């Protein structure tokens, strides 16, 4: 399973070292979470609502939406947007597990939410602190810090995608 094929947006990261580290984070999370032989396209992006949308679709959509916003603004770091978008939910591979034929919350996930776990992964692989911040601040944990502009964009794009999916249930 080649990360660049699953997430082609990764190839738009100009900084080669950053691109390589983003790939390594995904590879590590897949291995550590026990997903090596499980198609990522079968992992739901959330357990909060019933959805057919998977983690890969959600991650790519958030990343592409954020890239569009960043292009329009023109005053944010595009490499940070792409890396942050691609990694914002990477720790769901640790927060979730496949058990008894379904994806459920893992013991790890009961103790450490994916924004925190993802920031820890970013730190482990020595990504810039801004990337760890984007990951940590993309959800409710971000309400307690001042978000950098790239984190504001990822946060809103993530919630746009979630709320549109949630709205389908009410239609």
C-alpha positions as a printed Julia matrix, in Angstrom:
171×3 Matrix{Float64}:
   0.0    0.0    0.0
   1.65   3.19  -1.2
   0.66   6.33   0.71
   1.28   8.57  -2.33
  -1.31   6.58  -4.29
  -3.91   6.7   -1.51
  -3.31  10.43  -0.93
  -2.03  11.93  -4.2
  -2.22  15.41  -2.65
   0.96  14.51  -0.77
   2.91  15.02  -3.99
   1.99  18.72  -3.88
   4.07  19.24  -0.73
   7.1   21.1   -2.08
   9.4   20.46   0.87
  10.76  16.96   0.21
  11.68  16.35   3.85
   8.18  17.32   5.03
   6.61  15.12   2.34
   8.75  12.17   3.45
   7.82  12.67   7.1
   4.09  12.83   6.31
   4.41   9.49   4.51
   6.33   8.01   7.45
   3.63   9.11   9.92
   0.95   7.35   7.86
   3.05   4.22   7.49
   3.76   4.13  11.22
   0.09   4.67  12.17
  -1.01   1.91   9.8
   1.53  -0.48  11.31
   0.99   0.5   14.96
  -2.8    0.49  14.61
  -2.82  -2.98  13.04
  -4.28  -1.84   9.69
  -1.52  -3.22   7.43
  -3.79  -5.87   5.87
  -7.0   -3.85   6.11
  -8.07  -1.46   3.33
  -8.07   2.12   4.62
 -11.08   2.78   2.39
 -13.14   0.56   4.72
 -12.4    2.63   7.83
 -15.19   5.13   8.57
 -14.04   8.69   9.12
 -16.12   8.94  12.29
 -17.9    6.7   14.76
 -20.16   9.55  15.91
 -22.69   9.15  13.09
 -23.57   6.3   10.75
 -21.8    7.03   7.47
 -20.62   5.43   4.27
 -17.91   8.1    3.96
 -14.52   6.65   4.77
 -11.36   8.02   6.34
  -9.55   8.36   3.01
 -12.43  10.24   1.34
 -12.79  12.56   4.32
  -9.06  13.2    4.63
  -8.7   13.99   0.93
 -11.81  16.21   0.91
 -10.64  18.23   3.92
  -7.18  18.58   2.38
  -8.5   19.69  -1.03
 -11.0   22.14   0.52
  -8.22  23.6    2.67
  -5.93  23.89  -0.35
  -8.63  25.82  -2.22
  -9.06  28.21   0.71
  -5.29  28.62   1.0
  -4.96  29.39  -2.72
  -7.71  31.99  -2.45
  -6.13  33.64   0.59
  -2.59  33.48  -0.71
  -1.08  34.27   2.69
  -0.75  30.87   4.36
   1.84  28.1    4.12
   0.53  25.65   1.51
   2.89  22.85   2.6
   1.54  23.17   6.16
  -2.05  23.14   4.83
  -1.46  19.95   2.84
   0.49  18.19   5.59
  -2.01  19.28   8.26
  -4.97  18.23   6.14
  -3.47  14.84   5.38
  -2.52  14.21   9.0
  -5.41  15.77  10.92
  -7.13  12.38  11.43
  -4.15  10.01  11.07
  -4.38   8.96  14.72
  -7.85   7.56  14.11
  -5.81   4.53  13.06
  -4.88   4.3   16.74
  -8.21   5.53  18.13
 -10.11   2.85  16.18
  -9.64  -0.89  15.84
 -11.28  -3.67  13.84
 -12.98  -6.1   16.21
 -15.76  -8.63  15.76
 -16.33  -7.6   12.15
 -16.6   -3.86  12.72
 -14.56  -0.74  13.39
 -14.89   0.34  17.03
 -13.13   2.58  19.56
  -9.87   1.03  20.74
  -8.63   1.0   24.33
  -6.07   3.61  23.24
  -8.87   5.69  21.73
 -10.85   5.58  24.97
  -7.94   7.35  26.65
  -6.33   9.5   23.93
  -8.38  11.28  21.27
  -7.01  11.42  17.74
  -6.06  15.15  17.8
  -3.71  14.5   20.72
  -2.45  11.18  19.33
  -1.86  12.79  15.93
   0.1   15.66  17.44
   2.2   13.11  19.31
   2.9   11.3   16.03
   3.91  14.59  14.38
   6.32  15.26  17.24
   7.68  11.7   17.09
   8.59  12.2   13.43
   9.94  15.71  14.07
   7.47  17.57  11.89
   7.37  21.34  12.42
   5.49  22.28  15.58
   2.94  24.1   13.41
   1.86  20.75  11.92
   1.49  19.22  15.39
  -0.54  22.31  16.32
  -2.81  21.99  13.26
  -3.51  18.35  14.16
  -4.03  19.04  17.87
  -6.22  22.09  17.26
  -8.46  20.79  14.46
 -11.2   19.6   16.82
 -12.59  20.72  20.18
  -9.11  20.61  21.73
  -8.35  23.68  19.62
 -10.86  25.76  21.56
  -8.25  26.15  24.3
  -5.43  27.61  22.18
  -4.94  30.35  19.63
  -5.0   28.61  16.27
  -2.47  29.57  13.59
  -4.17  30.5   10.28
  -3.53  27.06   8.76
  -5.18  25.42  11.78
  -8.22  27.68  11.41
  -8.6   26.53   7.82
  -8.21  22.81   8.59
 -10.6   23.1   11.55
 -13.34  24.68   9.47
 -12.89  22.39   6.47
 -13.05  19.37   8.78
 -16.29  20.56  10.34
 -17.78  21.49   6.96
 -17.26  17.92   5.78
 -18.55  16.43   9.05
 -21.67  18.61   9.22
 -22.6   18.0    5.58
 -22.35  14.26   6.22
 -24.35  14.61   9.45
 -27.0   16.66   7.6
 -27.59  13.78   5.17
 -29.03  11.82   8.1
 -31.63  14.49   8.71
 -32.75  14.72   5.06
